[in-house]
């Protein structure tokens, strides 16, 4: 296996620390959280108290001023353990960076420290019942009023951390006639009149993740809650496009880590499982299947690690991030399918980690932009057609 050179001793010490946290605060409870359809709110506060939220935010705003690799370590470890209910990544590496990069100083001081401690849970509301990958098709509106506030109306669906969310970055049209150029991002807080939480959605996988619907009925959002202030009115789509490469790379990081964990678990299983008087590992089909899968996951890891080097230098382009997202998630689903097959009937039983991993993997090819959209982005980067 090719040695990874991304991480230094501090990253690995953080990995060990976070593994201990998972063993104590997550592993004993995750199965129960799957049954109830969400993690306990306390796991957010505990993560914040231990410095496991918003690690990459500046110290002035409650973070640790670490590089993105600390968050990558966390994503990999959660994926390795199969703890798909934990939404730390979206909170720390999508919601918080939007506020850091585009927020006013007052917004940064108000929200980032609360996100870092877990006092607030963050979510971002893009998808709607009729607008998923097509962000330009968003129908939610936030119409400016005479007093400078915005009247927000619309609904959102498939929102990760939606049930626990105390702060939601809502994508809405502040100038509906302008299409994508009329999009803005608003900071909506729990308790705002007219902001309602819909049902927690029952999903094929990610069963402990509190994915929810959100509804906005004449929610009056103060002018100071427009992300970035007046200068960013109608510029939300640009912000979204700038942040999507990192979001998509995070999906790729999780895909590779999950696939490797599935292979590792399957290798142990086929060594232990006996059929026809010998271990499943003794059959050539088993060995060759796992050899092929391991080769492909190794290739994927090297590519994703290179993408991580690029993101650290601020050089990761949209097309390359799209390649990483689509190819690794397609591979993840292939790995889960093949590894489940090698488990035989037991692979179909929910108590086996591979069954959970199989169910959890499927959405990876959908969210963050479907893999079909990723191919469209890549082809446009090649100068091929498209409107």
C-alpha positions as CSV (number, residue, x, y, z in Angstrom):
1,X,0.0,0.0,0.0
2,X,1.2,3.5,-0.8
3,X,2.2,5.4,2.3
4,X,0.1,8.5,2.9
5,X,2.2,11.7,3.4
6,X,-0.6,14.2,4.1
7,X,-0.8,14.0,7.8
8,X,1.8,15.0,10.4
9,X,2.3,13.9,14.0
10,X,-0.3,16.5,15.3
11,X,-2.9,15.2,12.9
12,X,-2.3,11.6,14.0
13,X,-2.5,12.6,17.7
14,X,-5.8,14.3,16.9
15,X,-6.9,11.0,15.2
16,X,-6.1,9.0,18.3
17,X,-7.9,11.5,20.5
18,X,-11.0,11.5,18.3
19,X,-11.1,7.7,18.2
20,X,-11.2,7.7,22.0
21,X,-14.0,10.2,21.9
22,X,-15.9,8.0,19.4
23,X,-15.4,4.9,21.5
24,X,-16.8,6.6,24.6
25,X,-19.5,8.9,23.3
26,X,-20.7,7.5,20.0
27,X,-20.0,3.8,19.6
28,X,-22.2,2.7,22.5
29,X,-25.2,4.7,21.4
30,X,-25.2,4.8,17.6
31,X,-27.4,1.7,17.2
32,X,-30.0,3.2,19.5
33,X,-29.8,6.5,17.6
34,X,-30.6,4.6,14.4
35,X,-33.7,3.3,16.0
36,X,-34.8,6.8,17.1
37,X,-33.9,8.5,13.9
38,X,-31.5,11.0,15.3
39,X,-28.5,11.3,17.5
40,X,-28.8,12.7,21.0
41,X,-28.4,16.5,21.2
42,X,-25.8,16.0,23.9
43,X,-23.2,14.5,21.5
44,X,-22.9,18.0,19.9
45,X,-22.2,19.7,23.3
46,X,-19.7,16.9,24.2
47,X,-17.9,17.3,20.9
48,X,-17.7,21.1,21.4
49,X,-16.4,20.7,24.9
50,X,-13.6,18.5,23.6
51,X,-12.6,20.8,20.8
52,X,-14.0,18.6,18.0
53,X,-16.2,21.2,16.3
54,X,-15.0,24.0,14.0
55,X,-11.3,23.1,14.4
56,X,-10.4,25.1,11.3
57,X,-12.0,28.3,12.5
58,X,-9.7,31.1,13.8
59,X,-9.0,31.1,17.5
60,X,-10.7,34.5,17.7
61,X,-14.0,32.9,16.9
62,X,-13.6,29.8,19.1
63,X,-11.8,27.5,16.7
64,X,-8.3,26.0,16.9
65,X,-7.0,27.6,13.7
66,X,-6.1,24.1,12.3
67,X,-5.9,23.2,8.7
68,X,-8.6,21.2,6.9
69,X,-6.7,18.0,7.5
70,X,-8.0,17.9,11.1
71,X,-11.5,17.8,9.7
72,X,-10.5,15.2,7.1
73,X,-9.2,13.0,10.0
74,X,-12.5,13.3,11.7
75,X,-14.5,12.5,8.5
76,X,-12.3,9.4,7.9
77,X,-12.7,8.1,11.5
78,X,-16.5,8.6,11.5
79,X,-16.7,6.8,8.2
80,X,-14.4,4.0,9.4
81,X,-16.6,3.4,12.3
82,X,-19.8,3.6,10.3
83,X,-21.1,6.4,12.5
84,X,-23.2,8.0,9.7
85,X,-25.6,9.8,12.1
86,X,-23.0,12.3,13.1
87,X,-23.3,15.6,11.2
88,X,-20.1,17.3,12.4
89,X,-18.6,17.6,9.0
90,X,-21.4,19.7,7.5
91,X,-21.6,21.8,10.7
92,X,-17.8,22.5,10.9
93,X,-16.8,22.5,7.2
94,X,-19.8,23.8,5.3
95,X,-21.9,26.0,7.6
96,X,-19.1,27.6,9.6
97,X,-16.9,28.3,6.5
98,X,-19.8,30.1,4.8
99,X,-20.0,32.5,7.8
100,X,-16.2,32.8,8.0
101,X,-15.7,33.6,4.3
102,X,-18.8,35.7,3.6
103,X,-20.2,36.9,7.0
104,X,-19.8,40.3,8.5
105,X,-17.6,40.7,11.5
106,X,-20.7,40.9,13.8
107,X,-22.0,37.7,12.2
108,X,-18.7,35.9,12.8
109,X,-18.6,37.0,16.4
110,X,-22.2,36.1,17.1
111,X,-22.4,32.6,15.5
112,X,-19.0,31.0,15.1
113,X,-18.2,30.7,18.8
114,X,-21.6,29.1,19.4
115,X,-21.0,26.7,16.6
116,X,-17.6,25.8,18.0
117,X,-19.0,24.9,21.4
118,X,-21.9,23.0,20.1
119,X,-24.3,25.5,21.7
120,X,-25.7,25.9,18.2
121,X,-26.0,23.2,15.6
122,X,-25.7,24.4,12.0
123,X,-27.4,23.3,8.8
124,X,-27.7,24.7,5.2
125,X,-31.0,24.6,3.4
126,X,-30.5,24.3,-0.4
127,X,-32.7,21.5,-1.6
128,X,-36.4,21.9,-2.2
129,X,-39.2,19.5,-3.1
130,X,-38.7,20.6,-6.8
131,X,-35.1,21.7,-6.7
132,X,-32.2,19.4,-5.8
133,X,-29.1,19.5,-7.9
134,X,-30.6,22.4,-9.9
135,X,-29.9,25.2,-7.4
136,X,-31.1,27.8,-10.0
137,X,-34.5,26.3,-9.7
138,X,-35.0,27.3,-6.1
139,X,-38.5,28.8,-5.4
140,X,-38.1,30.0,-1.8
141,X,-38.3,33.8,-1.7
142,X,-37.0,36.4,0.7
143,X,-38.6,39.7,-0.3
144,X,-37.1,42.9,1.1
145,X,-39.5,45.0,3.2
146,X,-39.7,48.7,3.8
147,X,-37.8,48.4,7.1
148,X,-34.9,46.5,5.5
149,X,-35.9,43.1,6.8
150,X,-36.7,40.1,4.5
151,X,-40.0,38.2,4.4
152,X,-39.0,34.6,3.8
153,X,-41.4,32.0,2.4
154,X,-40.9,28.5,1.1
155,X,-39.9,25.0,2.1
156,X,-36.7,22.9,2.1
157,X,-36.2,19.2,2.2
158,X,-33.5,16.6,2.8
159,X,-31.8,18.9,5.3
160,X,-28.9,17.3,7.2
161,X,-28.9,18.3,10.9
162,X,-32.3,19.7,10.1
163,X,-34.0,18.6,13.3
164,X,-31.3,19.8,15.7
165,X,-30.4,22.9,13.7
166,X,-30.4,26.1,15.7
167,X,-28.9,28.1,12.8
168,X,-29.8,27.5,9.2
169,X,-28.2,29.1,6.2
170,X,-31.2,29.4,3.9
171,X,-30.8,29.8,0.1
172,X,-33.6,32.0,-1.2
173,X,-34.4,34.4,-4.1
174,X,-34.2,38.0,-3.0
175,X,-34.8,39.0,-6.6
176,X,-37.0,36.2,-8.2
177,X,-37.0,37.9,-11.6
178,X,-33.2,37.7,-11.8
179,X,-32.9,33.9,-11.6
180,X,-29.6,32.7,-10.2
181,X,-28.3,36.3,-10.0
182,X,-31.1,37.1,-7.5
183,X,-30.1,34.5,-4.9
184,X,-29.1,35.4,-1.4
185,X,-28.1,33.5,1.8
186,X,-30.0,34.2,5.0
187,X,-29.2,33.2,8.6
188,X,-32.3,31.9,10.1
189,X,-32.4,31.0,13.8
190,X,-34.5,28.6,15.8
191,X,-37.4,30.4,17.3
192,X,-38.0,32.9,14.5
193,X,-41.8,33.3,14.1
194,X,-43.0,31.3,11.1
195,X,-40.0,29.0,11.0
196,X,-41.2,25.4,11.5
197,X,-39.5,22.0,11.6
198,X,-41.2,19.4,9.5
199,X,-41.0,15.6,10.1
200,X,-37.8,13.8,10.4
201,X,-37.5,11.9,7.1
202,X,-37.2,8.1,7.1
203,X,-34.5,7.1,4.8
204,X,-32.9,4.0,3.1
205,X,-29.7,4.6,5.1
206,X,-28.1,7.2,7.4
207,X,-30.8,6.3,9.8
208,X,-29.3,8.1,12.8
209,X,-28.9,11.3,10.8
210,X,-31.7,13.9,11.6
211,X,-32.6,14.7,8.0
212,X,-35.7,16.9,8.0
213,X,-38.1,19.2,6.2
214,X,-38.1,22.9,7.0
215,X,-40.9,25.4,6.4
216,X,-40.8,29.2,6.3
217,X,-44.1,31.0,6.5
218,X,-43.7,34.8,6.4
219,X,-40.5,34.5,8.5
220,X,-39.3,38.1,9.1
221,X,-35.5,37.9,8.8
222,X,-33.7,41.0,10.1
223,X,-31.5,42.8,7.6
224,X,-28.4,42.0,9.8
225,X,-29.1,38.3,9.1
226,X,-28.4,38.5,5.4
227,X,-25.1,36.6,5.2
228,X,-22.4,39.2,4.5
229,X,-24.7,42.1,4.7
230,X,-26.0,44.4,2.0
231,X,-22.9,43.9,-0.2
232,X,-23.9,40.2,-0.6
233,X,-27.5,40.7,-1.6
234,X,-28.2,38.7,-4.8
235,X,-24.7,37.2,-4.7
236,X,-25.6,33.9,-2.9
237,X,-25.2,31.8,-6.0
238,X,-21.6,32.9,-6.4
239,X,-20.9,31.9,-2.8
240,X,-22.5,28.5,-3.3
241,X,-20.4,27.8,-6.4
242,X,-17.2,28.8,-4.6
243,X,-17.8,26.4,-1.7
244,X,-19.1,23.4,-3.7
245,X,-15.7,22.0,-4.6
246,X,-14.8,21.6,-0.9
247,X,-18.2,20.1,-0.1
248,X,-17.8,17.6,-2.9
249,X,-14.3,16.7,-1.9
250,X,-15.6,16.0,1.6
251,X,-18.0,13.5,0.1
252,X,-15.1,11.8,-1.7
253,X,-13.1,11.6,1.5
254,X,-15.9,9.8,3.2
255,X,-16.5,7.5,0.2
256,X,-12.9,6.3,0.2
257,X,-12.7,5.8,3.9
258,X,-16.0,3.9,4.0
259,X,-15.0,1.7,1.1
260,X,-11.7,0.9,2.8
261,X,-13.5,0.0,6.0
262,X,-15.8,-2.3,4.1
263,X,-12.9,-4.1,2.6
264,X,-11.1,-4.4,5.9
265,X,-14.2,-5.8,7.5
266,X,-14.9,-8.2,4.7
267,X,-11.3,-9.5,4.7
268,X,-11.7,-10.5,8.3
269,X,-15.1,-12.0,7.7
270,X,-14.0,-14.2,4.7
271,X,-11.1,-15.5,6.8
272,X,-13.3,-16.5,9.6
273,X,-16.4,-17.8,7.7
274,X,-16.2,-21.5,6.7
275,X,-18.1,-23.1,3.7
276,X,-17.6,-26.5,2.1
277,X,-14.9,-27.3,4.7
278,X,-12.7,-24.2,4.0
279,X,-12.7,-20.5,4.6
280,X,-14.4,-18.2,2.1
281,X,-11.0,-16.6,1.7
282,X,-9.7,-19.8,0.2
283,X,-11.8,-19.4,-2.9
284,X,-10.1,-17.7,-5.8
285,X,-13.2,-15.7,-6.6
286,X,-13.0,-14.2,-3.1
287,X,-9.4,-13.3,-3.3
288,X,-9.5,-11.9,-6.8
289,X,-12.6,-9.8,-6.0
290,X,-11.0,-8.3,-2.9
291,X,-7.8,-7.7,-4.8
292,X,-9.6,-5.8,-7.5
293,X,-11.5,-3.7,-5.0
294,X,-8.4,-2.9,-3.0
295,X,-6.6,-1.8,-6.1
296,X,-9.4,0.6,-7.1
297,X,-9.7,2.0,-3.6
298,X,-6.0,2.6,-3.4
299,X,-6.2,4.5,-6.7
300,X,-9.1,6.5,-5.4
301,X,-7.2,7.3,-2.1
302,X,-4.1,8.6,-4.0
303,X,-6.4,10.8,-6.2
304,X,-8.3,12.2,-3.3
305,X,-5.1,12.8,-1.3
306,X,-3.8,14.8,-4.2
307,X,-7.1,16.8,-4.3
308,X,-6.6,17.5,-0.6
309,X,-3.2,18.9,-1.3
310,X,-4.8,21.1,-3.9
311,X,-7.5,22.3,-1.6
312,X,-5.0,23.2,1.0
313,X,-3.2,25.4,-1.5
314,X,-6.5,26.9,-2.8
315,X,-6.0,25.3,-6.2
316,X,-8.8,22.7,-6.4
317,X,-11.0,23.5,-9.4
318,X,-14.6,22.6,-9.8
319,X,-14.2,20.0,-12.5
320,X,-11.5,18.1,-10.5
321,X,-13.7,18.1,-7.4
322,X,-16.6,16.8,-9.4
323,X,-14.4,14.0,-10.8
324,X,-13.4,13.0,-7.2
325,X,-17.0,13.1,-6.0
326,X,-18.6,11.1,-8.8
327,X,-15.8,8.5,-9.3
328,X,-15.3,7.7,-5.6
329,X,-19.0,7.4,-4.7
330,X,-19.6,5.2,-7.7
331,X,-16.7,3.1,-6.4
332,X,-18.0,3.1,-2.9
333,X,-21.3,1.7,-4.0
334,X,-19.5,-1.0,-6.1
335,X,-17.4,-1.9,-3.1
336,X,-20.3,-2.2,-0.7
337,X,-22.2,-4.4,-3.2
338,X,-19.3,-6.8,-3.8
339,X,-18.4,-7.0,-0.1
340,X,-22.1,-7.6,0.9
341,X,-22.1,-10.5,-1.7
342,X,-19.1,-12.0,0.0
343,X,-20.9,-12.0,3.3
344,X,-23.7,-14.1,1.8
345,X,-27.0,-14.1,3.6
346,X,-25.5,-12.5,6.6
347,X,-24.6,-9.5,4.6
348,X,-28.3,-8.7,4.2
349,X,-28.8,-8.6,8.0
350,X,-29.0,-5.2,9.5
351,X,-26.9,-6.3,12.5
352,X,-23.9,-6.7,10.2
353,X,-21.9,-3.5,9.5
354,X,-21.8,-4.2,5.8
355,X,-25.6,-4.0,5.5
356,X,-25.6,-0.6,7.1
357,X,-22.7,0.5,4.9
358,X,-24.5,-0.6,1.8
359,X,-27.6,1.4,2.7
360,X,-25.6,4.4,3.8
361,X,-23.6,4.5,0.6
362,X,-26.4,5.0,-1.9
363,X,-27.1,8.6,-1.2
364,X,-23.5,9.6,-1.8
365,X,-24.1,9.5,-5.6
366,X,-27.1,11.9,-5.1
367,X,-26.3,14.6,-2.6
368,X,-23.8,17.4,-3.2
369,X,-25.0,17.3,-6.8
370,X,-25.9,14.0,-8.5
371,X,-23.2,12.1,-10.3
372,X,-24.9,12.9,-13.6
373,X,-24.5,16.6,-12.8
374,X,-20.8,16.0,-11.9
375,X,-20.3,14.6,-15.4
376,X,-22.0,17.6,-16.9
377,X,-19.7,19.9,-14.9
378,X,-16.6,17.9,-16.0
379,X,-17.7,17.9,-19.7
380,X,-18.2,21.7,-19.6
381,X,-14.7,22.1,-18.1
382,X,-13.5,20.2,-21.2
383,X,-15.2,22.8,-23.4
384,X,-18.0,20.3,-24.5
385,X,-21.4,21.7,-25.1
386,X,-24.0,22.4,-22.5
387,X,-26.3,25.4,-22.2
